Amino acid sequence: MEKLIELFHQIVKDFRLKRHDLLAYHKNNFDRDYVEFNVKITELEARLQQFINQNFEHITSIEHSLRLLKKFQTILQRESLKSDLDSKLN
């Protein structure tokens, strides 16, 4: 999980370092960089989803699975990831 967190911070840092002039509407640098940022975040979400699913593959008890669900539900805010966790409850 730490690697994913580090990758997220690096993606955000790289985007912020580009220092876009948002008032220069005739330039499309921000648009291109924002699309690239979203692609990287989507890829990161997929890796996070894979990490979560791998953790659930090695569950040994119902109590362990409920603790894991609670842990992930408190840190996840993205709707796509929340819905997948909710499906694990059913």
Backbone bond lengths (Angstrom), bond angles and torsions (degrees), N, CA, C in turn:
res aa  C-N    CA-C-N  psi(-1)  N-CA   C-N-CA  omega(-1)  CA-C   N-CA-C  phi
1 M - - - 1.447 - - 1.528 110.70 -
2 E 1.320 116.39 -34.25 1.467 119.97 -178.34 1.528 111.68 -61.37
3 K 1.343 115.71 -38.08 1.467 118.93 178.96 1.522 111.21 -63.57
4 L 1.322 116.45 -38.10 1.464 120.23 178.79 1.521 111.11 -66.95
5 I 1.310 116.26 -39.44 1.468 120.30 178.17 1.521 110.17 -65.11
6 E 1.319 116.71 -43.37 1.467 120.66 177.98 1.524 111.02 -61.66
7 L 1.327 115.75 -42.07 1.462 119.76 179.14 1.528 111.01 -63.05
8 F 1.324 117.18 -40.89 1.471 120.66 177.42 1.529 110.69 -59.82
9 H 1.327 116.19 -47.60 1.467 119.43 -179.45 1.531 111.18 -62.97
10 Q 1.319 117.20 -35.82 1.457 120.54 178.77 1.526 110.99 -67.99
11 I 1.323 117.17 -40.84 1.472 121.07 178.45 1.529 110.10 -61.33
12 V 1.320 116.61 -45.96 1.469 120.92 179.83 1.526 110.39 -65.36
13 K 1.323 116.73 -43.55 1.468 120.61 -179.93 1.526 110.59 -60.56
14 D 1.335 116.73 -46.16 1.464 120.50 179.86 1.527 111.53 -59.60
15 F 1.323 116.57 -40.83 1.462 120.32 179.88 1.532 110.68 -66.85
16 R 1.307 116.75 -43.20 1.471 120.17 -179.32 1.517 112.54 -66.43
17 L 1.310 117.39 -32.57 1.464 120.93 -178.47 1.523 113.03 -68.54
18 K 1.306 117.71 -14.80 1.467 121.02 -178.37 1.525 112.15 -73.28
19 R 1.312 118.01 -18.30 1.479 122.46 173.99 1.520 113.12 47.55
20 H 1.299 116.04 67.91 1.456 121.28 -178.93 1.522 111.50 -76.08
21 D 1.304 114.97 142.86 1.457 121.18 171.98 1.522 107.02 -93.44
22 L 1.323 116.10 98.07 1.463 120.49 -174.64 1.521 113.00 -68.10
23 L 1.304 117.35 -17.09 1.460 120.19 178.63 1.532 112.08 -83.76
24 A 1.316 117.19 -12.24 1.468 120.65 177.59 1.524 108.20 -86.30
25 Y 1.325 115.24 74.17 1.461 121.38 -173.53 1.525 113.34 -66.45
26 H 1.311 117.37 -20.25 1.469 120.49 -178.40 1.530 112.02 -78.62
27 K 1.319 117.25 -13.35 1.469 120.85 176.43 1.526 108.44 -95.18
28 N 1.295 115.91 141.23 1.457 118.89 -179.13 1.531 112.74 -106.96
29 N 1.326 116.71 18.23 1.468 120.29 179.18 1.525 111.39 -59.33
30 F 1.316 116.42 -44.74 1.460 119.39 -179.71 1.521 110.84 -61.61
31 D 1.316 116.83 -44.25 1.464 120.96 -178.90 1.525 111.05 -58.64
32 R 1.319 116.33 -46.65 1.467 120.10 -179.78 1.524 110.96 -65.18
33 D 1.322 116.19 -43.61 1.463 119.98 -179.32 1.526 111.47 -67.33
34 Y 1.314 117.00 -34.73 1.466 120.45 178.87 1.531 110.74 -68.67
35 V 1.318 117.00 -39.76 1.464 120.33 176.44 1.530 109.37 -63.11
36 E 1.316 116.89 -43.89 1.469 121.34 178.01 1.530 110.72 -61.55
37 F 1.325 116.88 -41.86 1.464 122.15 177.53 1.531 109.94 -59.77
38 N 1.321 117.35 -46.58 1.470 121.31 -179.94 1.522 112.00 -64.03
39 V 1.319 117.54 -37.18 1.464 120.65 177.34 1.525 109.94 -63.35
40 K 1.330 116.03 -44.16 1.470 119.81 179.45 1.526 111.33 -64.50
41 I 1.321 117.15 -39.40 1.466 120.77 178.73 1.530 110.33 -66.81
42 T 1.315 117.28 -39.56 1.463 120.77 177.39 1.529 110.54 -63.31
43 E 1.316 117.05 -41.49 1.462 120.62 176.85 1.533 110.64 -63.75
44 L 1.321 116.03 -39.63 1.462 120.72 178.05 1.528 110.59 -64.93
45 E 1.320 117.22 -40.05 1.472 120.95 176.36 1.518 111.05 -60.12
46 A 1.326 116.33 -41.16 1.470 120.13 179.20 1.524 110.29 -63.98
47 R 1.319 116.52 -40.20 1.471 119.71 177.89 1.520 110.92 -66.94
48 L 1.324 117.14 -38.00 1.457 120.77 177.53 1.525 110.40 -65.65
49 Q 1.324 116.59 -41.12 1.457 120.64 177.70 1.525 110.66 -62.14
50 Q 1.306 116.47 -40.66 1.464 121.17 177.48 1.532 110.31 -63.94
51 F 1.323 116.95 -41.63 1.468 121.58 177.88 1.528 110.89 -60.73
52 I 1.323 115.99 -44.90 1.473 120.65 180.00 1.526 109.90 -63.34
53 N 1.321 116.52 -46.92 1.465 119.78 -179.28 1.526 111.83 -62.46
54 Q 1.321 117.56 -38.58 1.461 120.41 177.60 1.527 110.91 -63.36
55 N 1.327 116.81 -37.52 1.457 120.10 178.34 1.524 111.15 -65.43
56 F 1.309 117.18 -36.51 1.462 120.14 -179.58 1.533 112.21 -75.68
57 E 1.316 117.88 -19.18 1.460 120.14 177.91 1.523 112.11 -69.49
58 H 1.325 117.12 -22.70 1.464 121.21 -175.12 1.523 112.36 -107.97
59 I 1.302 117.49 26.72 1.464 122.66 179.82 1.532 109.42 -73.24
60 T 1.327 114.53 135.36 1.473 119.13 -179.11 1.521 112.94 -107.23
61 S 1.343 117.16 -15.88 1.457 119.16 -179.35 1.526 110.28 -154.04
62 I 1.310 115.14 164.20 1.465 120.51 177.60 1.522 109.71 -65.66
63 E 1.307 116.62 -40.26 1.466 120.51 179.26 1.529 110.61 -60.04
64 H 1.310 116.21 -43.39 1.466 120.44 178.54 1.532 110.85 -62.96
65 S 1.318 116.97 -42.09 1.467 119.73 179.99 1.530 111.64 -65.67
66 L 1.324 116.98 -38.41 1.470 119.93 178.29 1.525 111.50 -66.84
67 R 1.318 117.47 -39.47 1.476 120.49 176.52 1.525 110.36 -62.62
68 L 1.331 115.23 -42.66 1.457 119.94 179.73 1.526 111.22 -65.09
69 L 1.316 117.06 -42.93 1.466 120.93 176.76 1.516 111.11 -59.30
70 K 1.317 116.14 -46.52 1.464 120.05 -179.42 1.525 110.75 -61.94
71 K 1.319 116.25 -41.78 1.469 121.01 179.69 1.527 110.79 -60.76
72 F 1.320 116.88 -48.64 1.463 120.07 -178.07 1.527 111.83 -70.09
73 Q 1.316 118.21 -35.75 1.458 120.58 -178.93 1.525 111.60 -65.92
74 T 1.305 117.86 -30.38 1.467 119.52 -179.78 1.522 112.37 -74.85
75 I 1.332 117.50 -25.78 1.463 118.81 -177.29 1.522 113.75 -100.00
76 L 1.326 117.63 -16.63 1.462 119.73 -176.44 1.520 111.63 -94.20
77 Q 1.304 115.93 130.15 1.456 121.39 179.15 1.519 112.55 -117.11
78 R 1.315 117.24 -16.52 1.460 120.77 -178.16 1.520 110.50 -73.06
79 E 1.318 117.04 134.22 1.461 122.34 -174.94 1.525 112.01 -62.10
80 S 1.323 117.06 -39.82 1.466 120.19 -178.70 1.526 111.50 -63.15
81 L 1.313 116.71 -37.78 1.461 120.39 179.52 1.523 111.14 -76.48
82 K 1.318 116.77 -37.06 1.473 120.56 178.09 1.513 110.97 -62.43
83 S 1.318 117.22 -42.81 1.467 119.71 -177.65 1.525 111.22 -64.97
84 D 1.319 116.81 -34.91 1.459 119.09 177.53 1.519 110.83 -68.33
85 L 1.324 117.39 -38.86 1.458 120.13 176.88 1.527 110.73 -65.96
86 D 1.317 116.27 -40.79 1.456 119.77 178.39 1.529 111.39 -60.91
87 S 1.328 115.68 -35.25 1.467 118.66 179.82 1.525 111.76 -67.47
88 K 1.317 116.99 -23.97 1.464 120.69 177.87 1.529 111.60 -73.46
89 L 1.327 116.95 -21.43 1.454 120.78 177.50 1.526 111.45 -75.07
90 N 1.298 116.70 -27.24 1.477 121.16 -176.55 1.504 112.24 -91.70
